[in-house]
């Protein structure tokens, strides 16, 4: 799980820097007309929108991850209780069988 998270972080970091680098290179080549270039402005706008979507997606994943961890904790606790109940039932059944065998032997 942690490996997947690390992979995602690397991809997102690469994604951000690749786009930022493209914007920087475009700006550097048009140093005299930085804000007058409509294509550059469009690229910056797209990058900003993509980053906003990315941040929103990451927040959504954080909330979902927290919810899944809580569900997992609840299920683990429930499983432990069921295992304990099962063990108690098994002990009672074994005790009943032993008593029945002793009653049968006594007859």
GUDOSE-586335 format. One record per residue (C-alpha): x negated, y, z negated; residue number from 1; residue in three letters. Coordinates in nm, 4 decimals. Layout:
residues N
X; Y; Z; NUM; ALA
...
//
This chain:
residues 107
0.0000; 0.0000; 0.0000; 1; UNK
-0.2763; 0.2432; -0.0931; 2; UNK
-0.4562; 0.1552; 0.2322; 3; UNK
-0.1464; 0.2545; 0.4305; 4; UNK
-0.1270; 0.5862; 0.2409; 5; UNK
-0.4924; 0.6554; 0.3123; 6; UNK
-0.4361; 0.5793; 0.6789; 7; UNK
-0.1410; 0.8157; 0.6884; 8; UNK
-0.3417; 1.0908; 0.5230; 9; UNK
-0.6229; 1.0462; 0.7714; 10; UNK
-0.3797; 1.0622; 1.0619; 11; UNK
-0.2095; 1.3725; 0.9257; 12; UNK
-0.5431; 1.5409; 0.8613; 13; UNK
-0.6581; 1.4547; 1.2126; 14; UNK
-0.3260; 1.5752; 1.3557; 15; UNK
-0.3535; 1.9080; 1.1750; 16; UNK
-0.7158; 1.9717; 1.2649; 17; UNK
-0.6697; 1.8668; 1.6278; 18; UNK
-0.3881; 2.1169; 1.6720; 19; UNK
-0.5645; 2.3863; 1.4731; 20; UNK
-0.8771; 2.3331; 1.6820; 21; UNK
-0.6775; 2.3651; 2.0039; 22; UNK
-0.5297; 2.6932; 1.8841; 23; UNK
-0.8716; 2.8175; 1.7734; 24; UNK
-1.0312; 2.7300; 2.1084; 25; UNK
-0.7540; 2.9048; 2.2965; 26; UNK
-0.7912; 3.2092; 2.0741; 27; UNK
-1.1688; 3.2119; 2.1143; 28; UNK
-1.1445; 3.1992; 2.4911; 29; UNK
-0.8970; 3.4873; 2.4868; 30; UNK
-1.0617; 3.6898; 2.2112; 31; UNK
-0.9667; 4.0219; 2.3661; 32; UNK
-0.6013; 3.9365; 2.4114; 33; UNK
-0.5240; 3.7163; 2.1108; 34; UNK
-0.1666; 3.8172; 2.0396; 35; UNK
-0.0776; 3.9235; 2.3918; 36; UNK
-0.1062; 3.5674; 2.5268; 37; UNK
0.2454; 3.4166; 2.5326; 38; UNK
0.1065; 3.0628; 2.5729; 39; UNK
-0.1077; 3.1045; 2.2613; 40; UNK
0.1845; 3.2460; 2.0677; 41; UNK
0.3959; 2.9497; 2.1803; 42; UNK
0.1219; 2.7061; 2.0718; 43; UNK
0.1025; 2.8721; 1.7310; 44; UNK
0.4802; 2.8626; 1.6981; 45; UNK
0.4871; 2.4914; 1.7916; 46; UNK
0.2076; 2.4152; 1.5458; 47; UNK
0.3909; 2.5997; 1.2714; 48; UNK
0.7119; 2.4077; 1.3464; 49; UNK
0.5258; 2.0765; 1.3478; 50; UNK
0.3573; 2.1556; 1.0177; 51; UNK
0.6915; 2.2537; 0.8659; 52; UNK
0.8411; 1.9231; 0.9841; 53; UNK
0.5400; 1.7362; 0.8489; 54; UNK
0.5664; 1.8980; 0.5064; 55; UNK
0.9397; 1.8271; 0.5001; 56; UNK
0.8787; 1.4651; 0.5979; 57; UNK
0.6132; 1.4259; 0.3268; 58; UNK
0.8509; 1.5653; 0.0653; 59; UNK
1.1211; 1.3252; 0.1825; 60; UNK
0.8751; 1.0358; 0.1537; 61; UNK
0.7764; 1.1433; -0.1990; 62; UNK
1.1401; 1.1406; -0.3099; 63; UNK
1.2029; 0.8061; -0.1414; 64; UNK
0.8870; 0.6587; -0.2910; 65; UNK
0.9867; 0.7726; -0.6401; 66; UNK
1.3310; 0.6193; -0.5958; 67; UNK
1.1842; 0.2901; -0.4735; 68; UNK
0.9435; 0.2753; -0.7666; 69; UNK
1.2314; 0.3309; -1.0091; 70; UNK
1.4339; 0.0574; -0.8382; 71; UNK
1.1377; -0.1766; -0.8540; 72; UNK
1.0902; -0.1100; -1.2246; 73; UNK
1.4597; -0.1794; -1.2894; 74; UNK
1.4475; -0.5016; -1.0891; 75; UNK
1.1334; -0.6204; -1.2675; 76; UNK
1.2994; -0.5594; -1.6044; 77; UNK
1.6168; -0.7374; -1.4902; 78; UNK
1.4126; -1.0321; -1.3635; 79; UNK
1.2326; -1.0633; -1.6967; 80; UNK
1.5658; -1.0687; -1.8810; 81; UNK
1.7029; -1.3343; -1.6453; 82; UNK
1.3940; -1.5499; -1.6897; 83; UNK
1.4340; -1.5224; -2.0673; 84; UNK
1.8049; -1.6169; -2.0470; 85; UNK
1.7211; -1.9089; -1.8201; 86; UNK
1.4608; -2.0336; -2.0656; 87; UNK
1.7085; -2.0060; -2.3553; 88; UNK
1.9702; -2.2001; -2.1573; 89; UNK
1.7155; -2.4668; -2.0704; 90; UNK
1.6197; -2.5033; -2.4374; 91; UNK
1.9860; -2.5388; -2.5400; 92; UNK
2.0537; -2.7998; -2.2708; 93; UNK
1.7440; -2.9974; -2.3693; 94; UNK
1.8556; -2.9812; -2.7333; 95; UNK
2.2032; -3.1082; -2.6399; 96; UNK
2.0559; -3.3930; -2.4380; 97; UNK
1.8326; -3.4917; -2.7296; 98; UNK
2.1292; -3.4896; -2.9695; 99; UNK
2.3402; -3.6957; -2.7285; 100; UNK
2.0599; -3.9506; -2.6907; 101; UNK
2.0194; -3.9746; -3.0687; 102; UNK
2.3964; -4.0172; -3.1139; 103; UNK
2.3970; -4.2847; -2.8454; 104; UNK
2.1060; -4.4646; -3.0066; 105; UNK
2.2818; -4.4539; -3.3458; 106; UNK
2.5882; -4.6369; -3.2160; 107; UNK
//
